[in-house]
Amino acid sequence: MNSSSRLTTILLAALVLAGCDRKAGDTGSEAPPVAAAEAGDSDVPGVTADEKAQRGMGIELAEVTAASVGAQSRGTAIVIDSASFTVSMADLDSLRAEAAVAADNVRRIEGLYAEDGNASRQSVDAARQQNSSLRAKLAGAESRARLDWGAKLAHANDAATARLRADVESGAVTLFRAEFPDALGAAGSLKYELLSSHHGPVTLEFLDRSGAIAQFAAGESVLLGFRASSAPDAAFRPGERVSVVAGAGGTMRALVPSAAAIAYQGRMWCYVAKGTDRFDRVAIDADESSTQGYSAGDAIKAGDRVVVHGASLLLSLERSTSAEAGAGAEE
């Protein structure tokens, strides 16, 4: 090979190598953004705020506690007017007394007619007709009372139920009719709590299932009682509608305070403190909640600290930081 051919070969090889180096350089410059995006996608959402920023936002923390969480059903409880109950029971008792008198009158007149004819056939027929009419009215009134107040209060066959009826009439016990969208199963063994903005949770006593027409076709209606002595500061107006929760005992789980929950993108979240200046945004289960708070997932443990004041400001800071980071990446 002459010198001219050798030079041509060297130049061609140098050009090929230069082209390969340029491609390698282009590939290396594109790799970091891709790697950064993958790392960002796997990160837990959250925000960093130093001590000064936390003071400015008024950040307050509370410790996550453990409590028993079981199956729950939320419904609406309506306060029953005790005066209406008293009038209804008085009318029912009066009708029962009239029916008893009519039955005795039939037996007396039939006896007189059979023995010596001192009673006419017409008197016997009139007494029987009156007795039948009162019995029919009594049957209707008792059926209505069972639907409105439950079989226990409608009949009051035992001393305990008689005392309960007297307490309702005196105002010592307030009646509630609670309606739930789902069947309660063993309704008598559940725990019932009222959720009112006027005062804290109030525990109610199960009295009986109610046969009154409920707004939920597949649901259930129960009659509950509240004793004024158990919460003297609580007061309810006849016809008032209050949220009620029926729940059964469950397993011990970490509960996030209700004040820590914030809504974002169709879900419920809370901020969990990680160290002194990092706050992770963690999803919580809004369907599993109680008067004590929201059920936490595996990412939150009892003893963790969550933001109960200033969480919405942390969310705004997180969103603005993410928007700035996105704008910087585009530039």
C-alpha positions, 0 to 999 in steps of 0.5 A: 500500500502506497503512502497516499492510500495509507493516508486515505485509510487513516482519515476514513477511520478517524471520521468513523470514530468521530461519528461514534463518539458524537452518538455516544455523547448524545445518548449520555446527555439524554439518559439523566432526565429519563433516570430522574423521571423514573426516580421521581415516579417511585417517590412518596409524595410530600414536601419539605418545610423548615422550622421557620416555614412551619411556624409561618403555616401554623403547623401542629402535629398529633400522635396517631393512636390505636383503637378497635375498628370494626364494621360500621354503617352510617345512617340518619337518626330522627328525634321522636317527639315525646309528647306525640309518643305520650298521646299515642300511648294514652290513646292506646291504653284508653282503647284497650280499656274500652275493649276490655269493658266491651268484652265484659259487657258482652259476657254479662248480657249473654249471661242474662239472656241465657238465664232468665231472659232479662236481656233481649236478643237485640241487646245481645247483638248490640253488645257483640257489635260494639265489642267487635268494632272496638276489637278491630280498632284496637288491633289497628292501633296496636299494629300502628304502635308496633310500627311506630314504637316497636313491639316492646314499647307498644305492649310494655308487658314487663316491669322494665319496659313499663319503666322505660315507657314512663321515662320516655313520657317524663322526658328522661329518655329521648327516642330516636328512629334511626335508618340505615342504607344496609341491613344491620344483622344482629342489630341488638348487639351493635354500638350506636353513636350519634354524631352531632356538631353541638356536642361530642359523640353520644351513645344510644341504647338499642330498644327494638327494630322499627317497622316504619317505612324507611327511605332505604328499600334494602336498609333497616330502621331501628328504635334507639333511646338516649338517657339524659343522665348519661350526657346532661349537656346534650339536648335534641329537638323533636324532628331533628335529624342527626348522623348516627353510626352503628358499629361492631367491635373489631381489631386494633388498628392505627387511627388518624385524627379526623382533623388531619384528613384532607381531600385531594384528587378524589381521595383522602390524605394526611401528612406524616412527619418524617424527621424535623422538616419532611412531610410525606402525603399518605392516603387514608381509607375514608370508608373505614372511619369512626368517631375517633378518626380514619383507619390508617394503612400499613404506611402509618403506625401508632405513634407516628405524628400527623399534621392536624393544623396547616395540612392544606397549606402544606398541600399548596406548598407541595403543589407549587414546588412540583409546578416549579420543578416541572417548569425547570425541567422543561427549560 
